[in-house]
Each structure stands twice: as C-alpha cells, then as structure tokens.
Amino acid sequence: MSSHQPQQTGTGRPAHNKVAIPRQERRNDSPRKPATVRQNRVSRACLSCRSRKIRCNGVHPTCKNCAESSTSCVYASTRKDRLKIATEHNEEMMEFLKYLRTGVGDTEKKRIDEMLSGVSEDVADAASTFRKSQSSEMLNSDEVAGEANVSAEVGSNEDLDHMNEDILHDEKTRATGFLGKNTEVQWLRQLDRETENAAHGGSFDRPHGPPGHSANASAQRTEALKERQKQDHSTSLQTSEFSFYLDDEAIDMDFVVNSSELPSLDIADRLLRCYMETVQPYFPILAKKTFVNQFYHYYAALAQGAPYKVPRKWQATLNLVFAIGAAFSHLVESDWRADERDHFLYHARAWELSIKDPWWFSHPDLPQTQITGLLAIYYLAIGHTNRAWILTGMAIRFGFGLGLHIRNEDRNASVVKKELLSRTWWGLYTLECLLSVMTGRPSIGVQSHCSVYLPLPISCDDIEEARIKALFGENPSQPTHEKEFPLSETMSTPSSGMFNYERARCDPANVGTYLKCIIRIGQIQQRILTQLYSPHVVAESWKDVQEIILRINGELEIWAASIPPGLNFLSNGKEKPMTSEQNILLLHYRSTIILVNRPCLCRLDRRIPNQTQSSSDFNQRMALSCVSTAKDLSASLPDDMQNESAKVYELFPWWAVVHYIMQSLAILMLEISYDAVKGSDMSETISAMKKLVRWLRALRGNNGMARRAYTIVLDLLRKMASNTQLDISDLLLEDSAHNAPTDYDLTQAVGLYTQPFFSEEYLDRYSFPNAYADYSNPGVYQTNLFHTGHDQQNPFPFLGYVPMDDSPDNYRPSG
C-alpha cells in the first residue's frame, strides 16, 4: 500500500487534511459574548420548596432551603413509582374481591364479577408492563427488596397488636391505663428495656415475621414474637413506672363546700381572662361573647345588691372556668394568684352544683356537654390525663347525641347559633385529638362521621348576624373560597388535588382561621395514629409503612404552606418575633414530624435483611428529620430557664407543656442510645437533651408532672451512663446542688397541688369568703335576668347581653 494513499476516516471517506479557518472579525462587529452555561434544573424539587414556589437545589437528604429554614425535607415519589403503587393496590383489591366472592350470595357474586371483568384486563396489562421493566434490573442485581418481605413491626413501633403487662395489676396501673406505642411514656419504657438488654449482651437484630393477612403469616409473626421474648433479658417494668402523669393521685369529694360562694370581682375577672385568652381560642367550647356578657351582668347585679337566680349548670360552668384559670395562674406564678389549692375548691363547687346531680345520667343537653368538656380540660391541666380522656369521650358522645357533628341546615336557626354550635363541636374534637395523641388510644371523633363545616374565618367578637352575612353572604356555612372544598375533601392526599392551599392562604389571621389550622393538623395526627400505630399495621410490610410516612410528610408540608400570613411560622422571618398562635402551630408541626417519622428511629439496618439502598436511605432521612426536629424544639426554649421559667407556658400550650418537652426528650435519649442516624452530631444531641432535662428541673417547683418526669428521666440517664460513654456528671452535680428530692415527695412539693393536700383543716383555713352575701334564699331573688324580657335591665348595655338557659335555642345575635 502506497504511503501517498489518502487515509480513511471513520465514515469511510478519504481525509483531505483540511484545516478549519475561523471567520475573520470585522472592525464594526460587536464583541462576541462568551458562551453561557445554563444552570441545570434538578429533576425533582422537594415538597416544601414546591409548595412555597422557590428554587430547590435537590440535595439529599436535605436541600439548602429546608436546611436554612429548619423544616422537614421530603421528596415525593416519581410518577412511575406512584403508578406502580396504584397498580399493586389494584391487584390486591382484586384478590380481596375474589376472596369475598366465595362468601356472598348470588346477587353479590354477580356484582363482583361485573366489577372484575371491567378492570381485570387493564390491571393485568399495567402489571405486566411494570414486571417487564423491572425484570432487567433484577437480572443485573443480587439485591432483594427485603423491606417488602418483613412486617411493619420491624420498626420502632413493634408489637403493636399486643401488650406485655397486666394493666389490672393494681390501682396505680389502672390509673395509668393503656398507653399506645406513639406515646413518649412507651418510648421511655422501651429505652429502659433495651438499655437493660444491652447490659446483658442483647442485640438489635431480632427476628420478625412476614407481612400479610393470612393465617400462615400471622403464625410466623407469632413465632418471631416468642423468639424475641426469649432474647429479652429485661425485668419488663409496668408502663405506670414511666408515666409522669398524676392520675394515681386520688380525688376525694368527701367534704362540704358552699357552692354559692364566689371570688371577688377583681379575682373573678382575672380568672375569666386567663381562660378566655389562653384556652378559649384553642378549645372554643363556650360561646365567648355570650358567656362574658352573662358574667359581667351577674356580677353587676351582685354589686348593686340585687342578685337573681341563675341556672346551676351555668354556675358550675363558671366555677370550672375559674378552676382552669386558677391552675394557669399558679403555673405562671402570677402576682395576684391565691392559695395554690384554690383551683380544687372551684372544682369542688362545680361538682356540688352539677356533676353529682341526677342529670348526669339523663339525656344530654348543651350545658351538660360543655361542662363535661371543661372538666376534661381541667383534669388535663392538673395532670390527670386518663380522667381527661374518659370525660372527653363522654363529651364527644354527648355531641353525637345532639347532632353537633352534622351540618345544621335548620331554616329557623340563626347563622350565629350555627357557628357557635359548630365551634363547640370543633373545640371538643381538638381536645379529643390531643388526648388521643397523648394516650395513644383510638379516637371516637372519626372524621368520616362528620359533615359540619369548619369554623368561619372570623374572630369571636365578629360572630354577629349582620356581619357574617355581609362577609359571607346568605349561606355562611360555605365561605366563598371553600365552597368546593367541604371538610371531607380538605385533607385528601396531596396528589388528589382536592385541597387548594393557595385559597386557604387567603383567610385572614384570626381566631377562626387559627382554629381551622388546629383542626386540620389534628386530622393529620389521627391518620398517623390509624395508619402507623394501630394493631392492623403489623400485617403490612415495612415498604408499605415507608410509603405512608412519605405521603403524610407531604400532607404535613402542604398544611404548613396553607397557613395564611400572620399565622404562618415558615414565612415569619427570623428578625420578627412570632406570636403565641404561631408558636403553638409550629409546635404542632414539630410534634407531628416526630410522630410520623419515629418508626424509622431504630437500628433498621440490623433488622431488615437484604434491604435495598433506597430503603436504607429513606430510613436515614426520616430518622434524621425526627432527631433534628427534637433538637429544634430544644433550641426554641430560652437558655435562662431560672429567670424565664414562665416563658415556656407562652411558647407551648400550657396544659400540655410537659408532654411536648418529654416527646422531644425521649427522641433525643433514644438517639443517644442507638446512635442510629448518620450525619447527626452526637455532641449537639447530648447538649439538646441536657437542656430539656434542665427545663424539667426548672419547672418542677410548681408542676407535679415536671417533677415526676424529671425523676424518671434522671434515673434512666443514670442507667444509660453506666452502660455507655454518656457523661451526665454535670446534671448530677446540678441536681445535688439544688438539693432536689429524688422521688416524687409530696411533703416537699409546692405549687399546683391536687387532692392529697386537700383536707378539712385546709377548708377551715382557706374558706375563700365571698365578697358578697350568700344569696341562697330564693326570697331575695329578683326576676331572672336570664330571660329575654329583662334585656333592658342590663347594666352593661354596650356588652350586648345575650340571655341563656339550658336550651341552645337562646343563641341569637349579640348586640
């Protein structure tokens, strides 16, 4: 071959060795701009950035925006993944229909066959497509999706469908009652058991059975449970040993009180304001404007020496309001507070006036429902959570009996009456949601049973006939911006598109909107309890649980983004202090993040064989979110806890402060024990944990729950320190320096006392004499001003007095 023969190029054509000459620039040509490199867009933005419509950098596990705003960073599944999940669910439903077909009659069989024939071919084609697309991946990978082949009890919320203690054992265990796996009390009990097992050489990789509803799958889970019990070397203490609630303290009503006595107007007014400003916005069980007007009207009549007879139920309601307000005054150490046991005296008067009467077992009415709800709030505030939960259930059932849960379209009922009854129902509903989370017990206020509309986005003072019609038209039960979104649809899954958060953001920032936000996150929390912490979850796979966690995280982010300006804590800005309402909404947000992601906070890497990398990464992201949120809650508290101890009752709902502190504290203690989260700074975790312990110590002076919680936590930390490298010497030195009682010593306690301190000697010493005479003689009563005919005698006409009796029909426009 000649050397002069032209070379062949890759295309088969001869190369002619030509050189490209650049175009010569002319003198009048403008200089060329350098080539710009377009910034690549991320394939998928996180849900938080998407809802706020800001650019996401797509970094896993937490994007830049979420890291800066300390919010949970969750990435939604791809469309392909969601379609795959939907196809799998359709296949499962088809199999379930085939199973049901064998036990129904001919008519039902025909309907099932028609349904199956209409969808079988489509579902089969979709399933075949997905299996083909996955077959090549499975051929090139030895991994098996282990998370799909193990029961959901492999997570931290294991053993959901049984308990390992005798609640009927003694009075203390019965007082505590059953507490679910979502409660911080059970988390502390689990931590104690695992700490003791670790000291005996126990391991985290214990057996777990497969998912499924078949008898075989259930039998395998039972065998795995027995094997885990064999490996358990702990003493298995009762749950009541880790409960910081005070239900085991007796409430003895065996003493005599003068139920007609009242505090002076100055004290009564302060107690009323305590309730109306701190409790009423959250639990609007009472009609605020009506009740306040009646209060001033009655005290004015007393001051004029012309008292009149009022219903006993109204007197009982007033005394319960006083009791709740008094409990708050002692927690925040108000200068004007009375003896630390005055709240119990008000409670005793309310009991004497109404609760011990035969009407307690009669057909329910509205005052009875309100009294029951107020009594539950009082017990919650003084730490009797079990009693509060029972009474809230009764109040909800009273509400069911009165039809408060159903939309009221009575043409004879005013819009004011409808709105007030609606708020009474939602006040009871939010109370029951909170207690359901605190106790881990099922809720009876099931959302699917309710059709009553959410509260109108207006303040309590604006609940007037003319104003409501001016703002919302003739049909105010459906505000213009929510006509297409009734309650049953407002909290659908994010992908359904039912809930338009942009419209919700248009609501004004007021008490009505605030209550709607509380209701909606309460509904999310109830879904968490039902879908992650119920006994039926053990039949699901861990993969199914991961999908639920991902979906609910998305719902939570949409809820946060839907909060209107003025209440939204995400868009508030660090330079501007947040309002009390914003702080409480932020607290609910953080508490819900902890609740939904808690199942991932354990050594899942040792429990799930052949787990895929994507599943492991997901577990780590959710566990990190859980721990980081607990740290954020610790950071939100002031550092000067000695001088700002009352501040916590402004940042948190004061009736559940210890619950929220202990929820985060238990998470941090679990992480210190497990060291399960990669990328979490252990020194920061320990520092945040110690800060919360110090807060419990600061609060225990007048808070019995904090006192008991501090003792329980310090004992657990001592046990953890003996088995690990955890250094708590500083906490122990501080505890010794404060000369604190090591047990819940009632003889040394001061502050918010309950029944053990109440005696006849106390009643003689603190009789709380009325500033006015005892008006028990019916002969001195004027005509009852609680009837419409005496409105003109109102000494405070500018208050817009509204008469009241035992019937809700007396709700009518104020003013």
Secondary structure, DSSP 4 states (H G I P E B T S, - for coil): --TTSPPB-TTSPBP----PPPPPPPTTSPPPPPPPPPPPPPS---HHHHHHT------SSS-HHHHHHT----PPPPHHHHHHHHHHHHHHHHHHHHHHHTTS-HHHHHHHHHHHHHHHHHHHHHHHHHHHHHHHHHHT-----GGGSSBGGGSTT--TT---S-TTSSHHHHHH----TTSHHHHHHHHHHHHHHHHTT--S--------SSHHHHHHHHHHHHHHHHH--S----GGGG----TTS-----S---TT----HHHHHHHHHHHHHHTTTTS--S-HHHHHHHHHHHHHHHHTT--B---HHHHHHHHHHHHHHHHHHHHTT-TT---TTHHHHHHHHHIIIIITSGGGGS---HHHHHHHHHHHHHHHHTT-HHHHHHHHHHHHHHHHHHTTTS----TTS-HHHHHHHHHHHHHHHHHHHHHHHHHT---SS-GGG--PPPPPSS-GGG--HHHHHHHH-S-TTS-GGGTT--HHHHTS-GGG----HHHHTTS-SSHHHHHHHHHHHHHHHHHHHHHHSSGGGGGSBHHHHHHHHHHHHHHHHHHHHHSPTTT-SSSS-TTSPPPHHHHHHHHHHHHHHHHHHGGGSS-HHHHSTT--HHHHHHHHHHHHHHHHHHHHHHHHS-S-TTT-GGGHHHHS-GGGHHHHHHHHHHHHHHHHHH---TT--HHHHHHHHHHHHHHHHHHTTS-HHHHHHHHHHHHHHHHHHHHSS---HHHHHHHHHTT--SS--TTT--SS--GGG--HHHHHH-----SS-----GGG-BS-TTSGGGGGG-S-GGG------SSGGG-----
